[in-house]
Amino acid sequence: MLMKEYRICMPLTLEEYRIGQLYMISKHSCEQSDGGDGVEVVRNEPDVHPQYGRGQLTEKRIYLSSKLPSWAKALVPRFFYVTEKAWNFYPYTITEYSVSFLPRFNIRIETRFENNNGSNDNVFGDSPTPAGSVTFLDILSDPIPDKHYKETEDLSRWQSRKTGRGPLEKGWREQQVPIMCSYKRVQCSFEVYGFQTKTEEFIHKNIRDILLVGHRQAVAWLDEWHGLSMEEVREYERTMQDKTNCKVKSNQNAGEAEDLSPSGGTQVMEGKTQV
C-alpha cells in the first residue's frame, strides 16, 4: 500500500468552498465525459453517519478505458468502470474506489478542509503523516497535463470580478487572505505481483493531476458559483448529473455499435460480461 498526504491551498473560505466544491465537481465531471469515458451518477442522497452526523452519499461509475496506459489495458476488459462511493460530511469527506473484478484494488481518500495555509500537521487527529509522505500542490505553479491547460483557468492571469481576488503571484500561499487548505490523505493498494509498484505510482500520479486541475477550476470558476445558495447549487448539480449521464450512455452506445460492426468482432461483448 502506498500512502501520501496532499495539501492544496485555495484563496477561498471554508464556507465558500462548501458551494464551490459541489459546483466544480458537477461541471468538471460533465466536461470530462467524452469519447466513451466519463462519470455516471448512480445515486446522490442524504445520509446520516453515527460519528459524523448528517451528510450526502454519492455513488458513481467512472469509465476511463481510453485513459489507461497499454500495460494496464491488458488487465481489464474493454468496457469497465471504477465504482466511487463518497460520504460528504463537510468539512470532512471519505471517498472510496473499487473495481468488482479486481478485489485487490482499493483507493481510500480522507479529506479535511480548514481555514489555514496547510500548517496543520495532524489534521486527521490520529497520527501525523510522515514528512516524506506530505506533498504541497500549488494551483498556481505546479505543472498539469497540457490537455487540461486553459488560459481562462490560468491563475496567474485570473481575476474575480465579484470578489476582486487574483491574480495569484509567487509566494501567494504565505500572503493570501482569505485562504483555506484541502488536506487529502490518499491510500492506494493494488496487490498483484509484478504490477503493484507501477500501478500504485500510476494511481498517485493521476490523483495528483486530478487534484490540481479540480482545485484550479474551483478557483477559476469562482464568479460562476459565488453567491449561490445550497438549494441553487444542488439544482445545478442535478441538472449537470442528468446531462453527464446522457453523454456517457450516448458515448457507450456509439462504442458498442462500432465494436459490433464486422471489423469490430465480439471481443468487446465478451469483456463487457465481466464487468
Stockholm file with secondary structure:
# STOCKHOLM 1.0

chainA/1-275         MLMKEYRICMPLTLEEYRIGQLYMISKHSCEQSDGGDGVEVVRNEPDVHPQYGRGQLTEKRIYLSSKLPSWAKALVPRFFYVTEKAWNFYPYTITEYSVSFLPRFNIRIETRFENNNGSNDNVFGDSPTPAGSVTFLDILSDPIPDKHYKETEDLSRWQSRKTGRGPLEKGWREQQVPIMCSYKRVQCSFEVYGFQTKTEEFIHKNIRDILLVGHRQAVAWLDEWHGLSMEEVREYERTMQDKTNCKVKSNQNAGEAEDLSPSGGTQVMEGKTQV
#=GR chainA/1-275 SS CEEEEEEEEESSCHHHHHHHHHHHHHHHHHHTCBTTBEEEEEEEEEEEETTTEEEEEEEEEEECGGGSCHHHHTTSCSSCEEEEEEEEETTEEEEEEEETTEEEEEEEEEEEEESSSSCCTTTTSSSCCCGGGEEEECTTTSCCCGGGCCGGGCTTTCCCTTTCCCCCCTTHHHHCSSCEEEEEEEEEEECCTTTHHHHHHHHHHHHHHHHHHHHHHHHHTHHHHTTCCHHHHHHHHHHHHHHHHHHHHHHHHHHHHHHTSTTTCSHHHHHHTTC
#=GC SS_cons         CEEEEEEEEESSCHHHHHHHHHHHHHHHHHHTCBTTBEEEEEEEEEEEETTTEEEEEEEEEEECGGGSCHHHHTTSCSSCEEEEEEEEETTEEEEEEEETTEEEEEEEEEEEEESSSSCCTTTTSSSCCCGGGEEEECTTTSCCCGGGCCGGGCTTTCCCTTTCCCCCCTTHHHHCSSCEEEEEEEEEEECCTTTHHHHHHHHHHHHHHHHHHHHHHHHHTHHHHTTCCHHHHHHHHHHHHHHHHHHHHHHHHHHHHHHTSTTTCSHHHHHHTTC
//
